């Protein structure tokens, strides 16, 4: 069992307060945004201490293997608890998204028929008709019997089955789902019934103004289309508009031509679809499109494209954990320079299929498959940070894969790491890994959740260990939000791949980099606090004929300061 021990005056009492440490573990499970504090505490707990009776540098583990095993047991329980709680939280978020985007009015009723919650569509469409929703959350019913039926269902004494009640004369139905009473705090304890309002008026009918704006049709055409969406009958619509059936048919034909519809049904369906999107406030389709390729082993490899679609193709591999840089930031410049930037999404990120036990040297065939698919012959490769190892290994194993290779702030083989020059965060990671890889993985799993839940806090913390120019990037609100957005996009499948890649970097690449024959250009910041300039020079020594350049004052995020210059010089290499 983990117990306090007296290691002498060299030990601070708090460092050996195991109860506090265990408490911190479970606190972090509840609030993963505080994982850095836990990392710091555990790293200190596992540090070596001077050997008893020895002087100088003789060190021994502060804790026994059994103590570490006990700590790991607590971490495993905390990770399982955190996963369970946050699975419930994620499920709630999914349900809320469905609730808010559903194209039918949806109400949550409490005691006394008061509306506790409603989705955006309910606010928009229940302004008139047989069931009305007022701003104060009260409901008005045109049919008294319908109201009474809903009141009976909403009472706790009534049956608990889903019921459909209708008002034929008003043309409205209510689908009612009674909810079991909860003892949880807050408004959820008051919830009694979930109600969907199903009626002709509850399906959002686009206004003539909306139709005219959406489809660039005339005022007369928009009025006719509005009525067709509402009542579906051309003759009745013509009568209500006080125009002849011949005129209505002419307007219908003209509108169908403008909307490329083959029938009245298709026309109305197209118009109503746009109306539902507007009513449900669905997110706009992203301008950035992620393309995908099915590989021979049935995995999916994806990529993004930026710049000029007909320009000079350039492959790029980006940082681990997030797509950095945000290439949309440079999209205008890419177009100006006639560049077609192809950002390859590595396995486990985006929608590229996760591949267990993958090594840096295993990615070359995927790059070759993509080049064949796109019809690219020996394109240039520009790799940044965590993308560097994959590009280097591919270049060494497949001499004809690129015609040149550019490395910007690249990660280096473990044998070149200057571990004493790591920033505080990565130093703590390394200390945990070397004490016991299980500690690294478990704390990493809590940490990843913390980064996802509180990214601003994470980047504020990591900025403390970076140089001034790096801090300036993270202090820029636009660049920070771009980084967070790209990180979330990268973690579409979850973030386990980040732990995989950190572990991957702790082992030799098992590739002979001296076999690289293509021109290689390597740029690195002299104030990089993660991959030191000395580490970068160690990598440069492995690369035959490398064009190495260092930059005073720049660090890990130098990509935003020099990316344009870097690409320009890379593409001008002989």
MONOR-V482177 format. One record per backbone hydrogen bond with DSSP energy under -0.5 kcal/mol. NH is the residue of the N-H (numbers start at 1). CO is the residue of the C=O. E is the energy in kcal/mol with one decimal. If there is no record, write none. Layout:
# MONOR-V482177
{{NH/CO/E} {NH/CO/E}}
This chain:
# MONOR-V482177
{{3/1/-0.5} {7/5/-0.9} {11/8/-1.6} {15/12/-1.0} {16/12/-0.7} {16/13/-1.3} {17/14/-1.4} {18/16/-1.7} {21/17/-1.9} {22/18/-2.9} {23/19/-2.5} {24/20/-2.3} {25/21/-1.8} {26/22/-1.7} {27/23/-2.2} {28/24/-2.2} {29/25/-1.4} {30/26/-1.3} {31/27/-2.2} {34/31/-2.1} {35/32/-1.6} {37/34/-0.7} {38/34/-1.2} {39/35/-2.7} {40/36/-2.5} {41/37/-2.1} {42/38/-2.8} {43/39/-2.5} {44/40/-2.1} {45/41/-2.1} {46/42/-2.0} {47/43/-0.7} {47/44/-0.6} {49/60/-2.5} {51/58/-2.1} {54/51/-1.9} {58/55/-0.6} {60/49/-2.3} {62/47/-0.8} {68/64/-2.0} {69/65/-2.4} {70/66/-2.2} {71/67/-2.2} {72/68/-2.7} {73/69/-2.0} {74/70/-1.7} {75/71/-2.4} {76/72/-2.9} {77/73/-1.9} {78/74/-2.5} {79/75/-2.8} {80/76/-2.3} {81/77/-2.6} {82/78/-2.8} {83/79/-2.7} {84/80/-2.3} {85/81/-2.7} {86/82/-2.6} {87/83/-1.6} {88/84/-1.8} {89/85/-1.9} {90/86/-2.6} {91/87/-2.4} {92/88/-2.3} {93/89/-2.1} {94/90/-2.3} {95/91/-2.5} {96/92/-2.6} {97/93/-2.1} {98/94/-2.3} {99/95/-2.7} {100/96/-2.7} {101/97/-1.6} {102/98/-1.1} {107/195/-2.9} {108/117/-2.5} {109/107/-0.5} {109/193/-3.2} {110/114/-2.6} {111/190/-0.5} {113/110/-1.5} {114/111/-0.9} {115/137/-1.5} {116/108/-3.0} {116/114/-0.7} {117/108/-1.1} {119/106/-1.7} {122/119/-0.7} {123/119/-1.3} {124/120/-1.6} {125/121/-2.8} {126/122/-1.8} {127/125/-0.6} {128/125/-0.7} {132/140/-2.7} {133/126/-3.1} {134/132/-0.6} {134/138/-2.6} {137/134/-1.8} {140/132/-2.2} {142/130/-2.8} {144/142/-0.6} {147/143/-1.7} {148/144/-2.4} {149/145/-2.3} {150/146/-2.0} {151/147/-2.3} {152/148/-2.0} {153/149/-1.8} {154/150/-2.2} {155/151/-0.9} {155/152/-0.6} {158/155/-1.4} {163/176/-2.2} {165/163/-0.5} {165/174/-2.4} {167/172/-2.8} {170/167/-0.7} {171/167/-1.6} {172/167/-1.4} {173/198/-2.6} {174/165/-3.4} {175/196/-2.3} {176/163/-3.3} {176/174/-0.7} {177/194/-3.1} {178/176/-0.6} {179/192/-3.3} {189/186/-1.4} {190/187/-1.6} {191/187/-0.6} {191/188/-0.8} {192/109/-3.1} {193/109/-1.7} {194/177/-2.3} {195/107/-2.8} {196/175/-2.3} {197/105/-2.0} {198/173/-3.0} {198/196/-0.7} {199/197/-0.7} {200/171/-0.8} {202/199/-0.7} {203/199/-0.9} {203/200/-0.6} {204/103/-0.5} {204/202/-0.6} {206/204/-0.6} {211/207/-2.4} {212/208/-2.4} {213/209/-2.1} {214/210/-2.8} {215/211/-2.3} {216/212/-1.3} {222/218/-2.4} {223/219/-2.0} {224/220/-2.0} {225/221/-2.5} {226/222/-2.1} {227/223/-1.8} {228/224/-2.4} {229/225/-2.1} {230/226/-1.4} {231/227/-3.4} {232/227/-0.9} {232/228/-0.7} {237/233/-1.9} {238/234/-2.5} {239/235/-2.2} {240/236/-2.4} {241/237/-1.9} {242/238/-0.6} {242/239/-0.8} {243/238/-2.5} {248/244/-2.3} {249/245/-2.4} {250/246/-2.1} {251/247/-2.5} {252/248/-2.5} {253/249/-2.6} {254/250/-2.2} {255/251/-2.5} {256/252/-2.6} {257/253/-1.8} {258/254/-1.9} {259/255/-2.0} {260/257/-0.7} {261/256/-2.8} {267/263/-2.1} {268/264/-2.6} {269/265/-2.5} {270/266/-2.2} {271/267/-2.2} {272/268/-2.9} {273/269/-2.2} {274/270/-1.6} {275/271/-1.7} {276/272/-2.6} {277/273/-1.9} {278/274/-2.1} {279/275/-2.8} {280/276/-3.0} {281/277/-0.7} {282/277/-1.6} {289/287/-0.5} {291/289/-0.7} {291/303/-2.9} {293/301/-2.4} {295/293/-0.6} {295/299/-3.3} {298/295/-2.4} {301/293/-2.7} {302/345/-0.6} {303/291/-1.9} {304/343/-2.1} {305/289/-0.6} {306/341/-2.1} {308/339/-2.2} {309/307/-0.6} {311/308/-2.0} {312/338/-2.8} {314/340/-2.3} {315/380/-2.5} {316/342/-2.1} {317/382/-1.1} {319/324/-1.1} {324/322/-1.3} {327/325/-1.0} {329/326/-1.8} {330/327/-1.0} {331/328/-0.8} {334/330/-2.5} {335/331/-2.2} {336/332/-2.2} {337/333/-2.2} {338/334/-0.5} {338/335/-0.9} {339/334/-2.8} {340/312/-2.8} {341/306/-1.7} {341/339/-0.7} {342/314/-3.0} {343/304/-2.4} {343/341/-0.6} {344/316/-2.2} {344/342/-0.8} {345/302/-2.4} {346/344/-0.7} {348/352/-2.2} {349/346/-2.2} {350/490/-1.9} {352/349/-2.1} {353/300/-2.2} {358/355/-1.0} {362/359/-1.6} {363/360/-1.2} {367/363/-1.7} {368/364/-2.4} {369/365/-2.3} {370/366/-2.0} {371/367/-2.5} {372/368/-2.4} {373/369/-2.3} {374/370/-2.4} {375/371/-0.8} {375/372/-0.5} {376/371/-3.0} {378/376/-0.6} {380/313/-0.6} {381/404/-1.8} {382/315/-2.6} {383/381/-0.5} {383/406/-3.2} {384/317/-2.8} {385/408/-2.4} {387/384/-2.5} {388/385/-1.9} {391/387/-1.9} {392/388/-2.8} {393/389/-2.3} {394/390/-2.0} {395/391/-2.3} {396/392/-2.0} {397/393/-2.2} {398/394/-2.4} {401/398/-2.2} {403/379/-1.0} {405/519/-2.3} {406/381/-3.0} {407/521/-3.2} {408/383/-2.6} {409/407/-0.5} {409/523/-2.6} {411/385/-1.9} {416/413/-2.1} {417/414/-1.1} {419/417/-1.1} {421/418/-1.9} {422/419/-1.3} {423/529/-1.1} {427/423/-2.3} {428/424/-2.1} {429/425/-2.1} {430/426/-2.4} {431/427/-2.3} {432/428/-2.1} {433/429/-2.5} {434/430/-2.5} {435/431/-1.6} {436/432/-2.7} {439/436/-1.5} {440/436/-1.2} {441/437/-2.3} {442/438/-2.4} {443/439/-2.5} {444/440/-2.3} {445/441/-2.0} {446/442/-1.7} {447/443/-2.9} {448/444/-2.8} {449/445/-1.4} {450/446/-1.9} {451/447/-2.6} {452/448/-2.3} {453/449/-2.4} {454/450/-2.7} {458/454/-1.8} {459/455/-2.6} {460/456/-2.1} {461/457/-1.9} {462/458/-2.8} {463/459/-1.8} {464/460/-0.6} {464/461/-1.1} {465/462/-1.1} {466/463/-1.7} {469/553/-0.5} {471/467/-2.5} {472/468/-2.0} {473/469/-1.0} {474/470/-1.7} {475/471/-1.9} {476/472/-0.6} {476/473/-0.9} {477/475/-0.7} {480/476/-2.7} {481/477/-2.3} {482/478/-2.1} {483/479/-2.2} {484/480/-2.4} {485/481/-2.6} {486/482/-2.5} {487/483/-2.1} {488/484/-2.3} {489/485/-2.1} {490/486/-2.3} {491/487/-1.7} {492/489/-1.1} {494/491/-1.9} {498/495/-1.4} {499/495/-0.7} {500/496/-1.9} {501/497/-2.5} {502/498/-2.2} {503/499/-2.5} {504/500/-2.3} {505/501/-1.7} {506/503/-1.3} {507/504/-1.3} {513/511/-1.0} {515/512/-1.5} {516/513/-1.7} {519/403/-0.6} {521/405/-2.7} {522/547/-2.5} {523/407/-3.0} {524/549/-1.9} {526/551/-2.5} {527/554/-2.7} {528/525/-1.2} {529/527/-0.5} {532/530/-0.7} {536/532/-2.2} {537/533/-2.2} {538/534/-1.8} {539/535/-1.8} {540/536/-2.3} {541/537/-1.7} {542/539/-1.7} {543/539/-0.5} {543/540/-1.2} {544/542/-0.6} {546/543/-1.5} {547/520/-2.5} {548/546/-0.9} {549/522/-2.2} {551/524/-1.7} {554/551/-1.4} {558/555/-1.6} {560/557/-1.5} {561/558/-1.1} {562/558/-2.1} {563/559/-1.7} {566/562/-3.1} {567/563/-2.6} {568/564/-2.4} {569/565/-2.4} {570/566/-2.3} {571/567/-2.6} {572/568/-0.8} {572/569/-0.5} {573/570/-1.3}}
